[in-house]
Amino acid sequence: MNKWNLNKGIGRTVEFKGLKAQYLFVFAGGLLAVLILVMIMYMVGIHMYFCLSFGIGAASIIIWKTFALNKKYGEHGLMKLAAKRTHPKYIVCRKAVYQLFKGKFTAKNEANGMPKGKRI
């Protein structure tokens, strides 16, 4: 009888060398951007050793920063950080206190069969 391997990673996030989820895209996109930038710099005519040193330095910074963000914020940390920036610090209510309850009392009175103008 044949034994079949089952995929037991269904529902789990993608992981590569400890990087999870969106950090893989940041990592790959950053390294691709550095590669393209180094190629453009070389084609423009900038000295080869400067291009190589810039590429190695920028790639090492991207690698270091990506792993640091992954360690600090975790799997869903960047999304939480972005949501925190859009969340208001406090909610402002400029209505008077009696206006907040005005609609609730009238709707309750109409449901009981009382006219709109009378209140309990």
PDB file as gemmi writes it, atoms N, CA and C in Angstrom:
CRYST1    1.000    1.000    1.000  90.00  90.00  90.00 P 1                      
ATOM      1  N   MET A   1       0.842  -1.181   0.000  1.00  0.00           N  
ATOM      2  CA  MET A   1       0.000   0.000   0.000  1.00  0.00           C  
ATOM      3  C   MET A   1       0.886   1.242   0.000  1.00  0.00           C  
ATOM      4  N   ASN A   2       0.516   2.219  -0.793  1.00  0.00           N  
ATOM      5  CA  ASN A   2       1.304   3.450  -0.907  1.00  0.00           C  
ATOM      6  C   ASN A   2       0.999   4.395   0.250  1.00  0.00           C  
ATOM      7  N   LYS A   3       2.037   5.061   0.715  1.00  0.00           N  
ATOM      8  CA  LYS A   3       1.844   6.100   1.732  1.00  0.00           C  
ATOM      9  C   LYS A   3       1.929   7.456   1.047  1.00  0.00           C  
ATOM     10  N   TRP A   4       0.948   8.295   1.294  1.00  0.00           N  
ATOM     11  CA  TRP A   4       0.913   9.631   0.696  1.00  0.00           C  
ATOM     12  C   TRP A   4       1.246  10.669   1.764  1.00  0.00           C  
ATOM     13  N   ASN A   5       2.069  11.614   1.364  1.00  0.00           N  
ATOM     14  CA  ASN A   5       2.398  12.707   2.267  1.00  0.00           C  
ATOM     15  C   ASN A   5       1.255  13.706   2.287  1.00  0.00           C  
ATOM     16  N   LEU A   6       0.879  14.117   3.485  1.00  0.00           N  
ATOM     17  CA  LEU A   6      -0.190  15.089   3.626  1.00  0.00           C  
ATOM     18  C   LEU A   6       0.401  16.472   3.861  1.00  0.00           C  
ATOM     19  N   ASN A   7      -0.265  17.471   3.337  1.00  0.00           N  
ATOM     20  CA  ASN A   7       0.154  18.854   3.572  1.00  0.00           C  
ATOM     21  C   ASN A   7      -0.447  19.291   4.901  1.00  0.00           C  
ATOM     22  N   LYS A   8       0.368  19.371   5.931  1.00  0.00           N  
ATOM     23  CA  LYS A   8      -0.128  19.736   7.244  1.00  0.00           C  
ATOM     24  C   LYS A   8       0.067  21.221   7.531  1.00  0.00           C  
ATOM     25  N   GLY A   9       0.441  21.988   6.535  1.00  0.00           N  
ATOM     26  CA  GLY A   9       0.650  23.414   6.720  1.00  0.00           C  
ATOM     27  C   GLY A   9      -0.518  24.252   6.241  1.00  0.00           C  
ATOM     28  N   ILE A  10      -1.673  23.642   6.063  1.00  0.00           N  
ATOM     29  CA  ILE A  10      -2.841  24.380   5.574  1.00  0.00           C  
ATOM     30  C   ILE A  10      -3.311  25.346   6.649  1.00  0.00           C  
ATOM     31  N   GLY A  11      -3.508  26.568   6.272  1.00  0.00           N  
ATOM     32  CA  GLY A  11      -4.003  27.579   7.195  1.00  0.00           C  
ATOM     33  C   GLY A  11      -2.905  28.333   7.931  1.00  0.00           C  
ATOM     34  N   ARG A  12      -1.672  27.862   7.864  1.00  0.00           N  
ATOM     35  CA  ARG A  12      -0.579  28.563   8.522  1.00  0.00           C  
ATOM     36  C   ARG A  12       0.024  29.587   7.572  1.00  0.00           C  
ATOM     37  N   THR A  13       0.694  30.585   8.130  1.00  0.00           N  
ATOM     38  CA  THR A  13       1.305  31.613   7.299  1.00  0.00           C  
ATOM     39  C   THR A  13       2.603  31.097   6.698  1.00  0.00           C  
ATOM     40  N   VAL A  14       3.011  31.736   5.623  1.00  0.00           N  
ATOM     41  CA  VAL A  14       4.241  31.379   4.948  1.00  0.00           C  
ATOM     42  C   VAL A  14       5.413  31.860   5.800  1.00  0.00           C  
ATOM     43  N   GLU A  15       6.438  31.040   5.903  1.00  0.00           N  
ATOM     44  CA  GLU A  15       7.602  31.404   6.704  1.00  0.00           C  
ATOM     45  C   GLU A  15       8.870  31.002   5.966  1.00  0.00           C  
ATOM     46  N   PHE A  16       9.854  31.902   5.987  1.00  0.00           N  
ATOM     47  CA  PHE A  16      11.141  31.617   5.372  1.00  0.00           C  
ATOM     48  C   PHE A  16      12.238  32.159   6.268  1.00  0.00           C  
ATOM     49  N   LYS A  17      13.068  31.273   6.814  1.00  0.00           N  
ATOM     50  CA  LYS A  17      14.188  31.644   7.676  1.00  0.00           C  
ATOM     51  C   LYS A  17      13.751  32.515   8.852  1.00  0.00           C  
ATOM     52  N   GLY A  18      12.552  32.311   9.353  1.00  0.00           N  
ATOM     53  CA  GLY A  18      12.055  33.084  10.490  1.00  0.00           C  
ATOM     54  C   GLY A  18      11.211  34.279  10.110  1.00  0.00           C  
ATOM     55  N   LEU A  19      11.277  34.718   8.864  1.00  0.00           N  
ATOM     56  CA  LEU A  19      10.437  35.841   8.414  1.00  0.00           C  
ATOM     57  C   LEU A  19       9.041  35.330   8.122  1.00  0.00           C  
ATOM     58  N   LYS A  20       8.053  36.049   8.613  1.00  0.00           N  
ATOM     59  CA  LYS A  20       6.678  35.619   8.421  1.00  0.00           C  
ATOM     60  C   LYS A  20       5.880  36.682   7.675  1.00  0.00           C  
ATOM     61  N   ALA A  21       4.888  36.214   6.938  1.00  0.00           N  
ATOM     62  CA  ALA A  21       3.831  37.010   6.320  1.00  0.00           C  
ATOM     63  C   ALA A  21       4.367  38.185   5.507  1.00  0.00           C  
ATOM     64  N   GLN A  22       3.987  39.407   5.887  1.00  0.00           N  
ATOM     65  CA  GLN A  22       4.284  40.580   5.070  1.00  0.00           C  
ATOM     66  C   GLN A  22       5.766  40.927   5.069  1.00  0.00           C  
ATOM     67  N   TYR A  23       6.536  40.435   6.028  1.00  0.00           N  
ATOM     68  CA  TYR A  23       7.964  40.730   6.063  1.00  0.00           C  
ATOM     69  C   TYR A  23       8.703  40.069   4.907  1.00  0.00           C  
ATOM     70  N   LEU A  24       8.172  38.972   4.402  1.00  0.00           N  
ATOM     71  CA  LEU A  24       8.772  38.354   3.218  1.00  0.00           C  
ATOM     72  C   LEU A  24       8.677  39.284   2.019  1.00  0.00           C  
ATOM     73  N   PHE A  25       7.538  39.959   1.874  1.00  0.00           N  
ATOM     74  CA  PHE A  25       7.369  40.884   0.760  1.00  0.00           C  
ATOM     75  C   PHE A  25       8.259  42.114   0.919  1.00  0.00           C  
ATOM     76  N   VAL A  26       8.394  42.608   2.143  1.00  0.00           N  
ATOM     77  CA  VAL A  26       9.279  43.743   2.397  1.00  0.00           C  
ATOM     78  C   VAL A  26      10.723  43.342   2.093  1.00  0.00           C  
ATOM     79  N   PHE A  27      11.109  42.171   2.525  1.00  0.00           N  
ATOM     80  CA  PHE A  27      12.459  41.651   2.316  1.00  0.00           C  
ATOM     81  C   PHE A  27      12.759  41.500   0.827  1.00  0.00           C  
ATOM     82  N   ALA A  28      11.898  40.796   0.116  1.00  0.00           N  
ATOM     83  CA  ALA A  28      12.126  40.540  -1.311  1.00  0.00           C  
ATOM     84  C   ALA A  28      12.037  41.830  -2.125  1.00  0.00           C  
ATOM     85  N   GLY A  29      11.057  42.669  -1.814  1.00  0.00           N  
ATOM     86  CA  GLY A  29      10.914  43.927  -2.539  1.00  0.00           C  
ATOM     87  C   GLY A  29      12.082  44.868  -2.304  1.00  0.00           C  
ATOM     88  N   GLY A  30      12.576  44.912  -1.086  1.00  0.00           N  
ATOM     89  CA  GLY A  30      13.718  45.761  -0.781  1.00  0.00           C  
ATOM     90  C   GLY A  30      14.980  45.303  -1.493  1.00  0.00           C  
ATOM     91  N   LEU A  31      15.230  43.999  -1.483  1.00  0.00           N  
ATOM     92  CA  LEU A  31      16.420  43.495  -2.173  1.00  0.00           C  
ATOM     93  C   LEU A  31      16.313  43.675  -3.682  1.00  0.00           C  
ATOM     94  N   LEU A  32      15.126  43.513  -4.230  1.00  0.00           N  
ATOM     95  CA  LEU A  32      14.928  43.732  -5.662  1.00  0.00           C  
ATOM     96  C   LEU A  32      15.137  45.208  -6.018  1.00  0.00           C  
ATOM     97  N   ALA A  33      14.648  46.103  -5.169  1.00  0.00           N  
ATOM     98  CA  ALA A  33      14.831  47.537  -5.417  1.00  0.00           C  
ATOM     99  C   ALA A  33      16.307  47.921  -5.353  1.00  0.00           C  
ATOM    100  N   VAL A  34      17.053  47.360  -4.405  1.00  0.00           N  
ATOM    101  CA  VAL A  34      18.492  47.633  -4.310  1.00  0.00           C  
ATOM    102  C   VAL A  34      19.217  47.122  -5.548  1.00  0.00           C  
ATOM    103  N   LEU A  35      18.862  45.920  -6.011  1.00  0.00           N  
ATOM    104  CA  LEU A  35      19.488  45.365  -7.203  1.00  0.00           C  
ATOM    105  C   LEU A  35      19.247  46.254  -8.418  1.00  0.00           C  
ATOM    106  N   ILE A  36      18.020  46.689  -8.603  1.00  0.00           N  
ATOM    107  CA  ILE A  36      17.695  47.552  -9.748  1.00  0.00           C  
ATOM    108  C   ILE A  36      18.410  48.892  -9.629  1.00  0.00           C  
ATOM    109  N   LEU A  37      18.471  49.443  -8.427  1.00  0.00           N  
ATOM    110  CA  LEU A  37      19.152  50.717  -8.216  1.00  0.00           C  
ATOM    111  C   LEU A  37      20.647  50.611  -8.506  1.00  0.00           C  
ATOM    112  N   VAL A  38      21.266  49.525  -8.091  1.00  0.00           N  
ATOM    113  CA  VAL A  38      22.696  49.321  -8.366  1.00  0.00           C  
ATOM    114  C   VAL A  38      22.928  49.178  -9.871  1.00  0.00           C  
ATOM    115  N   MET A  39      22.048  48.467 -10.568  1.00  0.00           N  
ATOM    116  CA  MET A  39      22.201  48.319 -12.018  1.00  0.00           C  
ATOM    117  C   MET A  39      22.054  49.662 -12.726  1.00  0.00           C  
ATOM    118  N   ILE A  40      21.106  50.476 -12.283  1.00  0.00           N  
ATOM    119  CA  ILE A  40      20.927  51.804 -12.885  1.00  0.00           C  
ATOM    120  C   ILE A  40      22.146  52.680 -12.616  1.00  0.00           C  
ATOM    121  N   MET A  41      22.651  52.628 -11.394  1.00  0.00           N  
ATOM    122  CA  MET A  41      23.833  53.427 -11.064  1.00  0.00           C  
ATOM    123  C   MET A  41      25.034  53.004 -11.912  1.00  0.00           C  
ATOM    124  N   TYR A  42      25.200  51.721 -12.139  1.00  0.00           N  
ATOM    125  CA  TYR A  42      26.319  51.234 -12.947  1.00  0.00           C  
ATOM    126  C   TYR A  42      26.166  51.650 -14.405  1.00  0.00           C  
ATOM    127  N   MET A  43      24.924  51.583 -14.936  1.00  0.00           N  
ATOM    128  CA  MET A  43      24.699  51.958 -16.331  1.00  0.00           C  
ATOM    129  C   MET A  43      24.848  53.460 -16.549  1.00  0.00           C  
ATOM    130  N   VAL A  44      24.578  54.253 -15.523  1.00  0.00           N  
ATOM    131  CA  VAL A  44      24.742  55.703 -15.645  1.00  0.00           C  
ATOM    132  C   VAL A  44      26.222  56.057 -15.733  1.00  0.00           C  
ATOM    133  N   GLY A  45      27.068  55.256 -15.098  1.00  0.00           N  
ATOM    134  CA  GLY A  45      28.497  55.500 -15.206  1.00  0.00           C  
ATOM    135  C   GLY A  45      29.181  55.738 -13.875  1.00  0.00           C  
ATOM    136  N   ILE A  46      28.497  55.463 -12.794  1.00  0.00           N  
ATOM    137  CA  ILE A  46      29.104  55.608 -11.469  1.00  0.00           C  
ATOM    138  C   ILE A  46      30.116  54.476 -11.290  1.00  0.00           C  
ATOM    139  N   HIS A  47      31.179  54.760 -10.567  1.00  0.00           N  
ATOM    140  CA  HIS A  47      32.273  53.800 -10.404  1.00  0.00           C  
ATOM    141  C   HIS A  47      31.766  52.479  -9.834  1.00  0.00           C  
ATOM    142  N   MET A  48      32.352  51.379 -10.349  1.00  0.00           N  
ATOM    143  CA  MET A  48      31.887  50.045 -10.011  1.00  0.00           C  
ATOM    144  C   MET A  48      32.009  49.742  -8.516  1.00  0.00           C  
ATOM    145  N   TYR A  49      33.112  50.136  -7.888  1.00  0.00           N  
ATOM    146  CA  TYR A  49      33.298  49.844  -6.469  1.00  0.00           C  
ATOM    147  C   TYR A  49      32.317  50.625  -5.591  1.00  0.00           C  
ATOM    148  N   PHE A  50      31.977  51.820  -6.010  1.00  0.00           N  
ATOM    149  CA  PHE A  50      30.973  52.581  -5.267  1.00  0.00           C  
ATOM    150  C   PHE A  50      29.611  51.901  -5.384  1.00  0.00           C  
ATOM    151  N   CYS A  51      29.266  51.446  -6.593  1.00  0.00           N  
ATOM    152  CA  CYS A  51      27.987  50.747  -6.798  1.00  0.00           C  
ATOM    153  C   CYS A  51      27.923  49.478  -5.945  1.00  0.00           C  
ATOM    154  N   LEU A  52      29.006  48.713  -5.930  1.00  0.00           N  
ATOM    155  CA  LEU A  52      29.020  47.473  -5.147  1.00  0.00           C  
ATOM    156  C   LEU A  52      28.945  47.757  -3.651  1.00  0.00           C  
ATOM    157  N   SER A  53      29.696  48.742  -3.183  1.00  0.00           N  
ATOM    158  CA  SER A  53      29.645  49.052  -1.752  1.00  0.00           C  
ATOM    159  C   SER A  53      28.274  49.590  -1.347  1.00  0.00           C  
ATOM    160  N   PHE A  54      27.678  50.404  -2.215  1.00  0.00           N  
ATOM    161  CA  PHE A  54      26.320  50.887  -1.931  1.00  0.00           C  
ATOM    162  C   PHE A  54      25.331  49.729  -1.895  1.00  0.00           C  
ATOM    163  N   GLY A  55      25.416  48.818  -2.844  1.00  0.00           N  
ATOM    164  CA  GLY A  55      24.504  47.677  -2.914  1.00  0.00           C  
ATOM    165  C   GLY A  55      24.639  46.766  -1.709  1.00  0.00           C  
ATOM    166  N   ILE A  56      25.869  46.474  -1.317  1.00  0.00           N  
ATOM    167  CA  ILE A  56      26.083  45.600  -0.154  1.00  0.00           C  
ATOM    168  C   ILE A  56      25.594  46.276   1.119  1.00  0.00           C  
ATOM    169  N   GLY A  57      25.890  47.562   1.261  1.00  0.00           N  
ATOM    170  CA  GLY A  57      25.450  48.295   2.453  1.00  0.00           C  
ATOM    171  C   GLY A  57      23.933  48.404   2.547  1.00  0.00           C  
ATOM    172  N   ALA A  58      23.291  48.774   1.426  1.00  0.00           N  
ATOM    173  CA  ALA A  58      21.833  48.915   1.428  1.00  0.00           C  
ATOM    174  C   ALA A  58      21.144  47.571   1.652  1.00  0.00           C  
ATOM    175  N   ALA A  59      21.671  46.505   1.035  1.00  0.00           N  
ATOM    176  CA  ALA A  59      21.070  45.179   1.213  1.00  0.00           C  
ATOM    177  C   ALA A  59      21.213  44.709   2.652  1.00  0.00           C  
ATOM    178  N   SER A  60      22.383  44.969   3.258  1.00  0.00           N  
ATOM    179  CA  SER A  60      22.555  44.542   4.650  1.00  0.00           C  
ATOM    180  C   SER A  60      21.655  45.326   5.593  1.00  0.00           C  
ATOM    181  N   ILE A  61      21.436  46.606   5.314  1.00  0.00           N  
ATOM    182  CA  ILE A  61      20.511  47.400   6.144  1.00  0.00           C  
ATOM    183  C   ILE A  61      19.087  46.884   5.998  1.00  0.00           C  
ATOM    184  N   ILE A  62      18.683  46.557   4.775  1.00  0.00           N  
ATOM    185  CA  ILE A  62      17.324  46.029   4.559  1.00  0.00           C  
ATOM    186  C   ILE A  62      17.152  44.688   5.275  1.00  0.00           C  
ATOM    187  N   ILE A  63      18.139  43.826   5.176  1.00  0.00           N  
ATOM    188  CA  ILE A  63      18.053  42.527   5.858  1.00  0.00           C  
ATOM    189  C   ILE A  63      17.970  42.715   7.367  1.00  0.00           C  
ATOM    190  N   TRP A  64      18.847  43.548   7.913  1.00  0.00           N  
ATOM    191  CA  TRP A  64      18.876  43.785   9.364  1.00  0.00           C  
ATOM    192  C   TRP A  64      17.573  44.389   9.848  1.00  0.00           C  
ATOM    193  N   LYS A  65      17.058  45.399   9.124  1.00  0.00           N  
ATOM    194  CA  LYS A  65      15.838  46.082   9.564  1.00  0.00           C  
ATOM    195  C   LYS A  65      14.618  45.173   9.439  1.00  0.00           C  
ATOM    196  N   THR A  66      14.553  44.368   8.403  1.00  0.00           N  
ATOM    197  CA  THR A  66      13.420  43.462   8.226  1.00  0.00           C  
ATOM    198  C   THR A  66      13.362  42.422   9.342  1.00  0.00           C  
ATOM    199  N   PHE A  67      14.500  41.837   9.680  1.00  0.00           N  
ATOM    200  CA  PHE A  67      14.505  40.863  10.765  1.00  0.00           C  
ATOM    201  C   PHE A  67      14.225  41.522  12.112  1.00  0.00           C  
ATOM    202  N   ALA A  68      14.672  42.774  12.291  1.00  0.00           N  
ATOM    203  CA  ALA A  68      14.387  43.493  13.536  1.00  0.00           C  
ATOM    204  C   ALA A  68      12.895  43.788  13.660  1.00  0.00           C  
ATOM    205  N   LEU A  69      12.253  44.201  12.555  1.00  0.00           N  
ATOM    206  CA  LEU A  69      10.802  44.448  12.579  1.00  0.00           C  
ATOM    207  C   LEU A  69      10.037  43.159  12.835  1.00  0.00           C  
ATOM    208  N   ASN A  70      10.475  42.069  12.224  1.00  0.00           N  
ATOM    209  CA  ASN A  70       9.824  40.778  12.429  1.00  0.00           C  
ATOM    210  C   ASN A  70       9.909  40.357  13.895  1.00  0.00           C  
ATOM    211  N   LYS A  71      11.059  40.569  14.504  1.00  0.00           N  
ATOM    212  CA  LYS A  71      11.229  40.187  15.903  1.00  0.00           C  
ATOM    213  C   LYS A  71      10.414  41.091  16.831  1.00  0.00           C  
ATOM    214  N   LYS A  72      10.364  42.389  16.511  1.00  0.00           N  
ATOM    215  CA  LYS A  72       9.697  43.340  17.398  1.00  0.00           C  
ATOM    216  C   LYS A  72       8.178  43.250  17.314  1.00  0.00           C  
ATOM    217  N   TYR A  73       7.630  43.223  16.097  1.00  0.00           N  
ATOM    218  CA  TYR A  73       6.182  43.326  15.928  1.00  0.00           C  
ATOM    219  C   TYR A  73       5.479  41.995  15.673  1.00  0.00           C  
ATOM    220  N   GLY A  74       6.182  40.978  15.263  1.00  0.00           N  
ATOM    221  CA  GLY A  74       5.542  39.686  15.041  1.00  0.00           C  
ATOM    222  C   GLY A  74       4.843  39.593  13.700  1.00  0.00           C  
ATOM    223  N   GLU A  75       3.969  38.599  13.611  1.00  0.00           N  
ATOM    224  CA  GLU A  75       3.367  38.242  12.327  1.00  0.00           C  
ATOM    225  C   GLU A  75       2.457  39.323  11.756  1.00  0.00           C  
ATOM    226  N   HIS A  76       1.601  39.903  12.575  1.00  0.00           N  
ATOM    227  CA  HIS A  76       0.643  40.890  12.094  1.00  0.00           C  
ATOM    228  C   HIS A  76       0.974  42.298  12.575  1.00  0.00           C  
ATOM    229  N   GLY A  77       2.206  42.513  12.992  1.00  0.00           N  
ATOM    230  CA  GLY A  77       2.581  43.768  13.629  1.00  0.00           C  
ATOM    231  C   GLY A  77       2.523  44.987  12.740  1.00  0.00           C  
ATOM    232  N   LEU A  78       2.928  44.855  11.478  1.00  0.00           N  
ATOM    233  CA  LEU A  78       2.912  46.023  10.600  1.00  0.00           C  
ATOM    234  C   LEU A  78       1.488  46.478  10.332  1.00  0.00           C  
ATOM    235  N   MET A  79       0.569  45.539  10.208  1.00  0.00           N  
ATOM    236  CA  MET A  79      -0.836  45.910   9.999  1.00  0.00           C  
ATOM    237  C   MET A  79      -1.402  46.579  11.248  1.00  0.00           C  
ATOM    238  N   LYS A  80      -1.036  46.082  12.426  1.00  0.00           N  
ATOM    239  CA  LYS A  80      -1.494  46.704  13.661  1.00  0.00           C  
ATOM    240  C   LYS A  80      -0.918  48.094  13.816  1.00  0.00           C  
ATOM    241  N   LEU A  81       0.339  48.270  13.436  1.00  0.00           N  
ATOM    242  CA  LEU A  81       0.981  49.575  13.527  1.00  0.00           C  
ATOM    243  C   LEU A  81       0.323  50.564  12.578  1.00  0.00           C  
ATOM    244  N   ALA A  82      -0.017  50.133  11.367  1.00  0.00           N  
ATOM    245  CA  ALA A  82      -0.698  51.006  10.414  1.00  0.00           C  
ATOM    246  C   ALA A  82      -2.107  51.346  10.893  1.00  0.00           C  
ATOM    247  N   ALA A  83      -2.796  50.394  11.509  1.00  0.00           N  
ATOM    248  CA  ALA A  83      -4.143  50.654  12.020  1.00  0.00           C  
ATOM    249  C   ALA A  83      -4.100  51.607  13.213  1.00  0.00           C  
ATOM    250  N   LYS A  84      -3.045  51.519  14.005  1.00  0.00           N  
ATOM    251  CA  LYS A  84      -2.926  52.387  15.172  1.00  0.00           C  
ATOM    252  C   LYS A  84      -2.768  53.844  14.756  1.00  0.00           C  
ATOM    253  N   ARG A  85      -2.094  54.083  13.629  1.00  0.00           N  
ATOM    254  CA  ARG A  85      -1.919  55.458  13.149  1.00  0.00           C  
ATOM    255  C   ARG A  85      -3.236  56.081  12.701  1.00  0.00           C  
ATOM    256  N   THR A  86      -4.135  55.277  12.161  1.00  0.00           N  
ATOM    257  CA  THR A  86      -5.405  55.816  11.679  1.00  0.00           C  
ATOM    258  C   THR A  86      -6.475  55.878  12.761  1.00  0.00           C  
ATOM    259  N   HIS A  87      -6.226  55.259  13.905  1.00  0.00           N  
ATOM    260  CA  HIS A  87      -7.191  55.244  14.997  1.00  0.00           C  
ATOM    261  C   HIS A  87      -7.189  56.598  15.702  1.00  0.00           C  
ATOM    262  N   PRO A  88      -8.359  57.182  15.959  1.00  0.00           N  
ATOM    263  CA  PRO A  88      -8.380  58.482  16.639  1.00  0.00           C  
ATOM    264  C   PRO A  88      -7.911  58.370  18.084  1.00  0.00           C  
ATOM    265  N   LYS A  89      -7.271  59.432  18.568  1.00  0.00           N  
ATOM    266  CA  LYS A  89      -6.783  59.414  19.945  1.00  0.00           C  
ATOM    267  C   LYS A  89      -7.935  59.558  20.930  1.00  0.00           C  
ATOM    268  N   TYR A  90      -8.929  60.349  20.579  1.00  0.00           N  
ATOM    269  CA  TYR A  90     -10.111  60.491  21.419  1.00  0.00           C  
ATOM    270  C   TYR A  90     -11.293  60.848  20.535  1.00  0.00           C  
ATOM    271  N   ILE A  91     -12.483  60.619  21.047  1.00  0.00           N  
ATOM    272  CA  ILE A  91     -13.720  60.881  20.310  1.00  0.00           C  
ATOM    273  C   ILE A  91     -14.330  62.159  20.853  1.00  0.00           C  
ATOM    274  N   VAL A  92     -14.680  63.063  19.948  1.00  0.00           N  
ATOM    275  CA  VAL A  92     -15.247  64.340  20.346  1.00  0.00           C  
ATOM    276  C   VAL A  92     -16.751  64.299  20.096  1.00  0.00           C  
ATOM    277  N   CYS A  93     -17.519  64.637  21.109  1.00  0.00           N  
ATOM    278  CA  CYS A  93     -18.968  64.722  20.993  1.00  0.00           C  
ATOM    279  C   CYS A  93     -19.361  66.150  21.353  1.00  0.00           C  
ATOM    280  N   ARG A  94     -19.890  66.900  20.401  1.00  0.00           N  
ATOM    281  CA  ARG A  94     -20.207  68.302  20.621  1.00  0.00           C  
ATOM    282  C   ARG A  94     -21.695  68.537  20.891  1.00  0.00           C  
ATOM    283  N   LYS A  95     -22.439  67.477  21.051  1.00  0.00           N  
ATOM    284  CA  LYS A  95     -23.854  67.626  21.361  1.00  0.00           C  
ATOM    285  C   LYS A  95     -24.031  67.848  22.856  1.00  0.00           C  
ATOM    286  N   ALA A  96     -25.105  68.557  23.194  1.00  0.00           N  
ATOM    287  CA  ALA A  96     -25.445  68.715  24.598  1.00  0.00           C  
ATOM    288  C   ALA A  96     -25.992  67.384  25.122  1.00  0.00           C  
ATOM    289  N   VAL A  97     -25.948  67.200  26.427  1.00  0.00           N  
ATOM    290  CA  VAL A  97     -26.344  65.927  27.018  1.00  0.00           C  
ATOM    291  C   VAL A  97     -27.818  65.632  26.749  1.00  0.00           C  
ATOM    292  N   TYR A  98     -28.675  66.642  26.825  1.00  0.00           N  
ATOM    293  CA  TYR A  98     -30.101  66.392  26.613  1.00  0.00           C  
ATOM    294  C   TYR A  98     -30.381  66.009  25.164  1.00  0.00           C  
ATOM    295  N   GLN A  99     -29.565  66.451  24.213  1.00  0.00           N  
ATOM    296  CA  GLN A  99     -29.781  66.079  22.814  1.00  0.00           C  
ATOM    297  C   GLN A  99     -29.399  64.622  22.548  1.00  0.00           C  
ATOM    298  N   LEU A 100     -28.513  64.087  23.343  1.00  0.00           N  
ATOM    299  CA  LEU A 100     -28.122  62.696  23.170  1.00  0.00           C  
ATOM    300  C   LEU A 100     -29.273  61.746  23.504  1.00  0.00           C  
ATOM    301  N   PHE A 101     -30.065  62.110  24.502  1.00  0.00           N  
ATOM    302  CA  PHE A 101     -31.157  61.241  24.947  1.00  0.00           C  
ATOM    303  C   PHE A 101     -32.508  61.621  24.356  1.00  0.00           C  
ATOM    304  N   LYS A 102     -32.585  62.728  23.653  1.00  0.00           N  
ATOM    305  CA  LYS A 102     -33.839  63.240  23.124  1.00  0.00           C  
ATOM    306  C   LYS A 102     -34.501  62.244  22.169  1.00  0.00           C  
ATOM    307  N   GLY A 103     -33.792  61.688  21.247  1.00  0.00           N  
ATOM    308  CA  GLY A 103     -34.359  60.758  20.277  1.00  0.00           C  
ATOM    309  C   GLY A 103     -34.785  59.447  20.903  1.00  0.00           C  
ATOM    310  N   LYS A 104     -34.101  59.008  21.929  1.00  0.00           N  
ATOM    311  CA  LYS A 104     -34.417  57.722  22.555  1.00  0.00           C  
ATOM    312  C   LYS A 104     -35.742  57.788  23.304  1.00  0.00           C  
ATOM    313  N   PHE A 105     -35.991  58.894  23.993  1.00  0.00           N  
ATOM    314  CA  PHE A 105     -37.237  59.007  24.749  1.00  0.00           C  
ATOM    315  C   PHE A 105     -38.440  59.134  23.829  1.00  0.00           C  
ATOM    316  N   THR A 106     -38.308  59.886  22.739  1.00  0.00           N  
ATOM    317  CA  THR A 106     -39.449  60.056  21.840  1.00  0.00           C  
ATOM    318  C   THR A 106     -39.784  58.754  21.132  1.00  0.00           C  
ATOM    319  N   ALA A 107     -38.779  57.991  20.731  1.00  0.00           N  
ATOM    320  CA  ALA A 107     -39.050  56.712  20.077  1.00  0.00           C  
ATOM    321  C   ALA A 107     -39.713  55.743  21.053  1.00  0.00           C  
ATOM    322  N   LYS A 108     -39.328  55.785  22.329  1.00  0.00           N  
ATOM    323  CA  LYS A 108     -39.914  54.914  23.334  1.00  0.00           C  
ATOM    324  C   LYS A 108     -41.371  55.305  23.582  1.00  0.00           C  
ATOM    325  N   ASN A 109     -41.648  56.604  23.618  1.00  0.00           N  
ATOM    326  CA  ASN A 109     -43.014  57.069  23.844  1.00  0.00           C  
ATOM    327  C   ASN A 109     -43.927  56.712  22.685  1.00  0.00           C  
ATOM    328  N   GLU A 110     -43.444  56.845  21.449  1.00  0.00           N  
ATOM    329  CA  GLU A 110     -44.274  56.507  20.292  1.00  0.00           C  
ATOM    330  C   GLU A 110     -44.581  55.019  20.261  1.00  0.00           C  
ATOM    331  N   ALA A 111     -43.643  54.190  20.700  1.00  0.00           N  
ATOM    332  CA  ALA A 111     -43.880  52.750  20.725  1.00  0.00           C  
ATOM    333  C   ALA A 111     -44.956  52.390  21.750  1.00  0.00           C  
ATOM    334  N   ASN A 112     -45.071  53.175  22.829  1.00  0.00           N  
ATOM    335  CA  ASN A 112     -46.079  52.928  23.847  1.00  0.00           C  
ATOM    336  C   ASN A 112     -47.435  53.523  23.488  1.00  0.00           C  
ATOM    337  N   GLY A 113     -47.512  54.257  22.367  1.00  0.00           N  
ATOM    338  CA  GLY A 113     -48.778  54.832  21.947  1.00  0.00           C  
ATOM    339  C   GLY A 113     -48.995  56.261  22.428  1.00  0.00           C  
ATOM    340  N   MET A 114     -48.019  56.888  23.023  1.00  0.00           N  
ATOM    341  CA  MET A 114     -48.144  58.269  23.481  1.00  0.00           C  
ATOM    342  C   MET A 114     -47.879  59.209  22.312  1.00  0.00           C  
ATOM    343  N   PRO A 115     -48.485  60.384  22.361  1.00  0.00           N  
ATOM    344  CA  PRO A 115     -48.191  61.367  21.316  1.00  0.00           C  
ATOM    345  C   PRO A 115     -46.723  61.802  21.378  1.00  0.00           C  
ATOM    346  N   LYS A 116     -46.281  62.419  20.276  1.00  0.00           N  
ATOM    347  CA  LYS A 116     -44.872  62.758  20.136  1.00  0.00           C  
ATOM    348  C   LYS A 116     -44.436  63.831  21.114  1.00  0.00           C  
ATOM    349  N   GLY A 117     -45.276  64.772  21.447  1.00  0.00           N  
ATOM    350  CA  GLY A 117     -44.886  65.892  22.280  1.00  0.00           C  
ATOM    351  C   GLY A 117     -44.774  65.555  23.758  1.00  0.00           C  
ATOM    352  N   LYS A 118     -45.495  64.566  24.243  1.00  0.00           N  
ATOM    353  CA  LYS A 118     -45.481  64.233  25.662  1.00  0.00           C  
ATOM    354  C   LYS A 118     -44.323  63.310  26.013  1.00  0.00           C  
ATOM    355  N   ARG A 119     -43.789  63.524  27.193  1.00  0.00           N  
ATOM    356  CA  ARG A 119     -42.691  62.693  27.644  1.00  0.00           C  
ATOM    357  C   ARG A 119     -43.028  62.040  28.953  1.00  0.00           C  
ATOM    358  N   ILE A 120     -42.356  60.982  29.258  1.00  0.00           N  
ATOM    359  CA  ILE A 120     -42.570  60.290  30.532  1.00  0.00           C  
ATOM    360  C   ILE A 120     -41.806  60.978  31.629  1.00  0.00           C  
TER     361      ILE A 120                                                      
END                                                                             
